[in-house]
Structure formats: structure tokens, C-alpha cells
Amino acid sequence: MFKSKLLYKLVIAAAIGAVLYAVIANYIYDPSADRFLSQKMDLKRTLQLPLWLNVMYVHVAFACIALLAGAVNFSSAVMKKFKKFHRMNGYAYLIAILIVDITSGYMAPYSTGGKATSIPFNLLNIAWPIITIIAISKIRKKQVNSHRQWMVRSYVFCFTNAVTHLSLNLLQKGFGLTFTTSYTVSVYISIIGLWLVAEVINRTVFKEPPRLA
């Protein structure tokens, strides 16, 4: 689906990088989330650690599935030659982000920064599946380019965690901000920035309908 093969390769590389980071950070380097949880201050409710960890593991696993499924479906070869797989993989992507949403909804009240971060996370949890369902409705109406543009708007949010942590490290280590302040600002940078990236892609790379012949 991408006009530029280089751009698609960059997307694949970014998806694989984000998956590797999530797996290593959450399942290998810090499986008990001790480092991350040690930064959480002034929680308004008691954190049930075993339950929270299990929810986090599910959250990360399905986020990785969404990253990979979404990346595969942007392949023009898959769309042209394997239409049935493209469709089924698209529904797998939808199921994955719904599970990510549900688990994120559980974890949002425990977010570092309190309501300042839990509110944008909850708004994203509402908007993300709506955007994806709009994309599906567009392809059911044979509006291929509109479907592709809405899928771009959906897929960029698969990188929310990766961009948040990249921004967090930059603000904390580069500017000396506290963890809470860095994390709070990073959440807004991630959500707003990714939406802007989607719009730039749709107005430049995906201005014209794809050639499916």
C-alpha cells in the first residue's frame, strides 16, 4: 500500500524495533516492573501487583500483535495477491487493539502523573477503536483510499508506548526533568505527535488512490 518502498521498510523496521523493545523491557529486563513501578508516586488507589502485572503482560503481548499485523497489512503485495489474508489479518488487528484498549483502561488509573495522564489515555482508548471501525466501514463501502487513510490514523497509535518512552528518556536525561513531569509531557507529545504524523502521511504519501490492478 505504501508508494515508497523505503517508507514501508522504515515502517517494518520501526514495528520490529518497537516489538523487540517491548518484549525485552517487559519480559526479560524487568519482568516484575520494579524499575517502572518504583517511579510511581502518590497513587490514588492501591495497586494489586500480581493482577496489574498479568494485565500488563497481556497488554504488551497484544500491542506487539497489533504492531506486526498492522505493518503486514500495509504491504501492497499482501493487499493485491492475498486479499483474504489481508481481510482476516485486519480483523486480527482490530481484536488486538480492543484487548490493548481494555487492558489500558484497567491500567490508566495507575498512570504516573494521575489524571493528567489517565485522561488522555482514556480518551485515546475511546478514539482508537472508533477510528479503526471507521476504517473498516470505508473498505466495506469500497472506498479504498479513505480506508487506507483511516488505517494510517489507527496504526500510528500502535507506537504510543515507544514514542512515550523515547520522549521520556530525552526529557529526563537531556533536560533534567523529573520522571513524573517527563512522563506526563511525553504522553501528550506521543498522542498529539502521532496524530500529526498520520495527517502528514495522508496528505503527502497517500493523496492518490492505490493501484490495485
N, C-alpha and C positions, 0 to 999 in steps of 0.2 A: 504493500500500500504506500510506502514511502517513495517519493520521486527520487530522492537521493539515496543511493546505496550506502554512501558514507554515513549519512544521518541515521539510517537504520542500524548500521553496525555500531554506531555510538549508543543507540538505544539498547541494543542487545548487551553491549559491554556494561552500560550503566545498570541494567537489570541484574546481570550476573554479579556485578560488584556489590550491589545492594543486598542481594540474597546471601552472598558469602559473608558480608559484614554482619548481617542479622544472625546467621547461623553461628558464626564464630563467637560473636559477642554474647549471645543469649544462651547457647547450648554448650559452648566449650570454655570460653574465657571466664564467664561469670554466670554459671547456670543458676546460682542462688540469688542473683541480682543484688548481691551485698554492696557492691560499689555504687550502683544506681540508687538503691534504697537508702544508703547512708546519707545521700544528699537531700532526701525529702525531709522538710522541716514543717512543723506546725500543721500536721494533718488534722482535718476536722473530724475524721472518723477513724476508728481502729481498723488497721489493715490486717486482714486474716491472711497471713503469709502463705500457707500451703495452697489455699484457694486462689489467691492472687497470682502465684507462680504458675499454677496449672492453666489459668486463663491466659496469662502472658504467653506460655508455650504454644497454646492453640492460636492465639493472635498472631504470633510471629510465623508459625507454620503456614497459615492460610494467606498471610501477607506475601510470603515467598511464592506461593502458588499463583496468586493474582499477578505478581510481577512477571513471572515466567509465561503464564497463559496469555496475558495481555501483549507481551512482547512478540510472542509467536504469531498472534493474530494480526499484527501489523505487517506481516510478510505478504507481499504481493503474490508470491508463488503459492502460498497456502490459500490465499483468497481465490485465486484463479483455478488451481488444479485440485484443491481439496476442500470444496465448499461445505460438504457435510461436516468434516472435521472442524472447519472454521466456525461453523454454527454451534456445534457441541462444545468446542473449546470456549466459545463466547459465553455460553451458559455456565460452564465451569468457573469462568472468571466472575460472573455475577454471583454465584453461590459463595465463592471465596471472599468477595468483598463484603457480602452480607454477614458472613461469620466474623470477618475483621471488624465490621461495624458493631456487632453485638458485643464482642469481647472488649472493644474500645469503650463502649458505653458503660461497661462494668468498671473499667479502669479509670475513666475520666474523672470521677470524684476524688481519686487519689493523686491526681496530676500535681506535679511540682508547680507552685505558683497559685494554687487554689482556683477560684472562679475565673481568674484572668486567663487561665489556660483551659480549664474544663469547658467553659462556654464555647470557645472556637472549635474545640474538638467535638463537642456535641452538635454544633451547627454543621460541621463537616460530615458527621455521621448521618445527619438527615439529608444533606445535599447530595452526597456521593451516590447512594443507590438511586436517587431520583434522576440524576444526570445519566446514569448507566441505563436506566429503564427508558429514558427518552431516546437514547442511542438505539436501543433495541426496537423501539416503536418506529424510528425513522427507517430502519432497514426493512421492517415489515411492510412499510409503505413504498419500498423500492427507492427511497431517497438515499442513494449510496454515499454521496459526498457529505450530506448532512449527518448521516450515521457515523462516518469516519471522523468528522469534526467533534461530534459529541463524545465519541470514544476517546479522542485525544484529551478532552476535558476531564473525562473519568480517569484515564490511565495515569495522568501526571500525579494524581494523589496517591498512587502506589509508592511514590518516592517521598512521602511526607516525613516518615521517620528518618530516612537517610539525610535529607536536607536539613531537618531539625538538628540532628546531631553534628553535622558539619558546621552549621551556623553556631551551635552551642560551643564547640571547641574553638572556633575563631573568636567569638566574643569573650569567652572565658580566658583563653590563653593569650590572645592577641591584644585584648583591650582591658584585661584585668577585672572584668565584671564578676559579680558573684554568680554561683551556679543558678540560683533561683531567677535572678534577673536575666541571665543569659538564656536560660531555657524558655522563659516566658516570651522574650523578644524573638527567639528562634522559631517558636510555634507560629507567630504571626508572619515572620519572613517566609517560612515554608509554605503556609497555606496561600497567602496572597501572591507570593512569588511564583508558585507552581501554576496558579490560575493564569497569571500574566504570560507565562511561558506557553501555555496551551493556546492562548489567543494569538500570540505571535506566530506560532507554528501554523495555526489555521488560516491566518491572513497572509502567509507567505508560501509555505510549502504546499498547503492543501487548499489553495484558492480554486483550482480546477478539479472537476470530477476525475476519478481514476479511470484508466483504460483497462477494461476487464476482458477484452477480446484476446 
